[in-house]
Amino acid sequence: MEKTNIGIKPEYLADVAHSLNILLADEHILYVKTRNAHWNVEGPDFHAMHLFFEAQYRELEKVIDEIAERIRSIGHFAVASLKQYLELTRLTEQPWEKNDSEGFIRTLLEDHETIIMHLRDNVTRYAEEWQDVGTSDFITGYLEKHEKMAWMLSAHLTKP
């Protein structure tokens, strides 16, 4: 397959693709952790939180697909194995002490914040260092999605 010439140096496209693959890995780990919360939450707020976590993981499913398609649209391959996700991610897996909604919320909120900080740190880098304003704009949209999802999670917490 011939690669499309989109006016960005090949070495910059490789850097952008690598950065997006790290983001893709983070999104997959967050997705799995959110599914875990959906499946395993317990307590008096079970039904509401079960539905809430489902809405969150469905949003992440869309994000994952769009990031992988962005990687493909710039001529590179998206990572697609659990081994690769675990090698690339900045997030951690952890055992749950309790399956209550507050514990899940706090953990997921931390992960969203990690992703938000990464996106915020790199939005200018895509545009200026790698001369890819398209990806810069693309990740700005995901920055906003994660900010909203983090707000929705933090709204459930009553204390720090």
C-alpha positions as semicolon CSV with decimal commas, in nm:
position;residue;x (nm);y (nm);z (nm)
1;M;0,000;0,000;0,000
2;E;0,133;0,339;-0,093
3;K;0,141;0,594;0,186
4;T;-0,045;0,918;0,141
5;N;0,168;1,231;0,126
6;I;0,014;1,468;0,382
7;G;0,303;1,716;0,391
8;I;0,468;1,598;0,712
9;K;0,821;1,456;0,721
10;P;0,824;1,076;0,758
11;E;1,032;1,091;1,077
12;Y;0,777;1,328;1,231
13;L;0,495;1,095;1,132
14;A;0,678;0,808;1,304
15;D;0,709;1,018;1,623
16;V;0,341;1,116;1,607
17;A;0,237;0,753;1,549
18;H;0,447;0,636;1,844
19;S;0,297;0,904;2,069
20;L;-0,055;0,813;1,955
21;N;0,016;0,444;2,015
22;I;0,112;0,527;2,375
23;L;-0,218;0,713;2,405
24;L;-0,398;0,416;2,249
25;A;-0,241;0,188;2,510
26;D;-0,349;0,422;2,790
27;E;-0,702;0,431;2,653
28;H;-0,720;0,051;2,638
29;I;-0,600;0,011;2,996
30;L;-0,850;0,275;3,112
31;Y;-1,123;0,101;2,914
32;V;-1,051;-0,234;3,081
33;K;-1,044;-0,073;3,424
34;T;-1,375;0,100;3,353
35;R;-1,529;-0,230;3,237
36;N;-1,402;-0,385;3,559
37;A;-1,580;-0,114;3,759
38;H;-1,899;-0,170;3,557
39;W;-1,894;-0,545;3,613
40;N;-1,778;-0,553;3,973
41;V;-1,914;-0,249;4,153
42;E;-2,110;-0,333;4,467
43;G;-2,306;-0,135;4,720
44;P;-2,631;0,054;4,764
45;D;-2,557;0,262;4,453
46;F;-2,492;-0,046;4,238
47;H;-2,752;0,015;3,969
48;A;-2,672;0,383;3,914
49;M;-2,297;0,321;3,911
50;H;-2,331;0,014;3,688
51;L;-2,504;0,235;3,429
52;F;-2,262;0,525;3,484
53;F;-1,954;0,309;3,425
54;E;-2,119;0,160;3,117
55;A;-2,166;0,508;2,968
56;Q;-1,799;0,583;3,040
57;Y;-1,662;0,266;2,881
58;R;-1,882;0,313;2,574
59;E;-1,731;0,660;2,529
60;L;-1,383;0,510;2,561
61;E;-1,467;0,249;2,293
62;K;-1,524;0,534;2,047
63;V;-1,206;0,710;2,154
64;I;-0,999;0,394;2,105
65;D;-1,133;0,338;1,755
66;E;-1,076;0,698;1,649
67;I;-0,719;0,706;1,780
68;A;-0,635;0,381;1,597
69;E;-0,787;0,523;1,278
70;R;-0,584;0,844;1,319
71;I;-0,267;0,636;1,342
72;R;-0,365;0,451;1,024
73;S;-0,455;0,775;0,845
74;I;-0,101;0,903;0,890
75;G;0,040;0,585;0,739
76;H;0,134;0,380;1,043
77;F;-0,003;0,075;1,222
78;A;-0,191;0,089;1,550
79;V;-0,068;-0,141;1,825
80;A;-0,327;-0,407;1,890
81;S;-0,212;-0,655;2,150
82;L;-0,241;-0,664;2,527
83;K;0,135;-0,716;2,551
84;Q;0,199;-0,397;2,352
85;Y;-0,056;-0,201;2,555
86;L;0,109;-0,302;2,881
87;E;0,454;-0,215;2,744
88;L;0,346;0,131;2,627
89;T;0,096;0,251;2,886
90;R;0,163;0,508;3,154
91;L;-0,122;0,367;3,364
92;T;-0,100;0,085;3,613
93;E;-0,307;-0,218;3,688
94;Q;-0,384;-0,267;4,052
95;P;-0,579;-0,503;4,271
96;W;-0,899;-0,368;4,421
97;E;-0,935;-0,371;4,798
98;K;-1,309;-0,316;4,782
99;N;-1,550;-0,308;4,493
100;D;-1,725;0,008;4,604
101;S;-1,800;0,292;4,368
102;E;-1,580;0,544;4,549
103;G;-1,269;0,328;4,512
104;F;-1,333;0,270;4,144
105;I;-1,408;0,638;4,088
106;R;-1,089;0,757;4,256
107;T;-0,874;0,516;4,056
108;L;-1,040;0,597;3,724
109;L;-1,021;0,970;3,799
110;E;-0,644;0,942;3,855
111;D;-0,609;0,767;3,520
112;H;-0,811;1,032;3,338
113;E;-0,596;1,299;3,502
114;T;-0,279;1,120;3,385
115;I;-0,411;1,115;3,028
116;I;-0,523;1,480;3,050
117;M;-0,176;1,591;3,162
118;H;-0,012;1,394;2,880
119;L;-0,245;1,543;2,621
120;R;-0,201;1,895;2,756
121;D;0,179;1,853;2,757
122;N;0,181;1,735;2,395
123;V;-0,082;1,941;2,214
124;T;0,174;2,208;2,122
125;R;0,443;1,949;2,051
126;Y;0,232;1,792;1,775
127;A;0,179;2,128;1,607
128;E;0,519;2,288;1,653
129;E;0,784;2,018;1,688
130;W;0,625;1,761;1,457
131;Q;0,444;2,010;1,231
132;D;0,117;1,817;1,258
133;V;-0,162;2,060;1,340
134;G;-0,415;1,794;1,239
135;T;-0,311;1,565;1,522
136;S;-0,278;1,862;1,756
137;D;-0,639;1,950;1,687
138;F;-0,739;1,584;1,709
139;I;-0,594;1,536;2,058
140;T;-0,739;1,867;2,176
141;G;-1,079;1,705;2,126
142;Y;-0,972;1,411;2,341
143;L;-0,837;1,645;2,605
144;E;-1,186;1,794;2,628
145;K;-1,351;1,447;2,640
146;H;-1,126;1,334;2,924
147;E;-1,181;1,658;3,112
148;K;-1,557;1,601;3,092
149;M;-1,527;1,236;3,195
150;A;-1,302;1,335;3,488
151;W;-1,555;1,599;3,594
152;M;-1,833;1,339;3,582
153;L;-1,627;1,106;3,801
154;S;-1,523;1,375;4,049
155;A;-1,883;1,496;4,084
156;H;-1,957;1,168;4,263
157;L;-1,696;1,235;4,533
158;T;-1,786;1,433;4,842
159;K;-1,443;1,455;5,000
160;P;-1,084;1,474;4,878
